[in-house]
């Protein structure tokens, strides 16, 4: 299932939900992102928006991890950190990062950070979807040709 999460003059952002069942206790499901550079007529990776890939990690990783742990604690009803396999933080390349234009002004102001089942928690916890605002620092770290497609939000 493909859903548009917004488009600017330069970019088209889609969330992609896929599922399958091949037997067993439950099917498999997941969310991914599809980002298209419209004038170039090609799919691009979220990291390609940045002047340097390290900027993406520096600006998003800690915010993602902090928000993820808060959501894990809500779902589990206890603090995270017991050292289990689902207490680790998935890397940014293991999750879907989906730019979203919630106010339909043709600029992305939020990023949906989605960890599918088994990526950040067991199947029973489902997906984790965390929305992060585009910050002025993130906007400044984007390549010039992509900056007009985003707008910074106050936190």
C-alpha positions in Angstrom: 0.0 0.0 0.0 1.6 3.3 -1.2 0.5 6.5 0.5 1.7 10.0 -0.4 3.1 11.9 2.7 3.6 15.0 0.7 5.4 16.5 -2.3 7.3 19.7 -3.1 8.4 21.0 -6.4 11.5 18.8 -6.0 10.5 15.8 -3.9 7.7 13.2 -3.7 7.6 11.2 -0.4 5.7 7.9 -0.1 5.2 5.5 2.8 5.1 1.9 1.7 3.3 -0.7 3.8 3.8 -4.3 2.8 2.7 -7.6 4.3 2.8 -11.3 3.5 1.9 -14.6 5.1 3.8 -17.8 4.4 2.5 -19.8 7.4 3.3 -19.8 11.1 2.0 -17.8 14.0 1.6 -14.6 12.1 2.4 -12.8 8.9 5.2 -10.4 8.2 4.6 -6.7 7.9 6.7 -3.7 7.4 7.0 -0.1 6.5 9.5 1.5 4.1 10.0 4.9 2.5 10.2 5.9 -1.1 11.6 9.3 -1.9 11.7 10.5 -5.4 13.7 13.4 -6.8 11.1 14.5 -9.3 13.2 16.6 -11.8 15.9 13.9 -11.8 13.2 11.2 -12.3 14.9 8.9 -9.8 14.5 7.4 -6.4 16.9 8.7 -3.8 17.8 7.7 -0.3 17.1 10.0 2.6 20.8 10.3 3.4 21.4 11.8 0.0 19.6 14.9 1.1 22.4 15.9 3.4 25.7 17.7 2.6 27.4 14.9 4.6 25.9 11.6 5.8 27.4 12.2 9.2 25.1 15.2 9.6 22.1 13.0 9.4 23.4 10.7 12.1 24.4 13.6 14.3 21.1 15.4 14.0 18.7 12.5 14.2 20.2 9.5 16.1 19.9 10.8 19.6 16.5 12.3 19.1 15.3 9.0 17.6 16.8 6.9 20.4 15.4 9.1 23.2 11.9 9.1 21.7 12.0 5.4 21.0 12.9 4.5 24.6 9.9 6.6 25.8 7.6 4.7 23.5 9.0 1.4 24.5 8.4 2.2 28.1 4.8 3.1 27.4 4.2 -0.2 25.5 6.1 -2.3 28.0 5.0 -0.6 31.2 8.5 -0.6 32.6 11.8 1.1 32.1 14.0 0.0 29.1 17.5 -1.1 29.6 17.5 -4.7 30.7 20.0 -5.6 28.1 17.7 -7.7 25.9 17.9 -7.8 22.2 15.0 -5.3 21.9 16.6 -2.8 24.2 19.2 -1.8 21.5 18.5 1.2 19.2 18.1 0.4 15.6 20.4 2.3 13.3 18.8 4.9 11.0 19.4 2.7 8.0 17.3 0.0 9.6 14.2 2.1 9.9 12.0 4.0 7.4 12.5 7.8 7.5 9.5 9.4 5.8 9.4 13.1 5.2 5.8 14.4 5.8 4.0 17.6 4.9 1.1 17.6 7.4 -0.1 21.1 6.5 -0.1 20.6 2.7 2.0 23.6 2.0 4.4 21.7 -0.3 7.2 21.7 2.4 8.0 18.8 4.7 8.0 19.8 8.4 8.2 16.4 10.1 9.9 13.1 9.7 8.1 9.9 10.5 10.7 7.5 11.9 9.2 4.0 11.6 10.6 0.8 13.0 8.7 -2.2 11.7 7.9 -5.2 14.0 11.1 -7.0 15.2 13.3 -4.0 14.4 12.8 -2.2 17.7 10.6 -4.7 19.6 8.9 -8.0 19.5 6.0 -8.7 17.2 3.5 -8.2 20.0 4.6 -4.5 20.3 4.0 -3.8 16.6 5.7 -1.0 14.8 7.1 2.1 16.4 6.3 5.3 14.6 7.9 8.4 16.0 7.4 11.9 14.5 10.4 14.3 14.7 10.1 17.9 13.8 12.5 19.3 11.1 14.8 21.6 13.1 16.7 24.7 11.9 19.9 22.7 12.3 18.6 19.8 10.2 17.5 22.3 7.5 20.9 23.9 7.4 22.5 20.4 7.0 20.6 19.7 3.8 22.0 20.1 0.3 21.0 23.5 -1.2 18.8 22.0 -3.9 16.7 20.2 -1.3 16.3 22.9 1.4 13.3 24.6 -0.2 11.4 21.3 0.1 11.6 21.5 4.0 10.6 23.9 6.7 12.0 24.1 10.2 9.6 23.7 13.2 10.0 25.2 16.6 10.4 22.5 19.3 
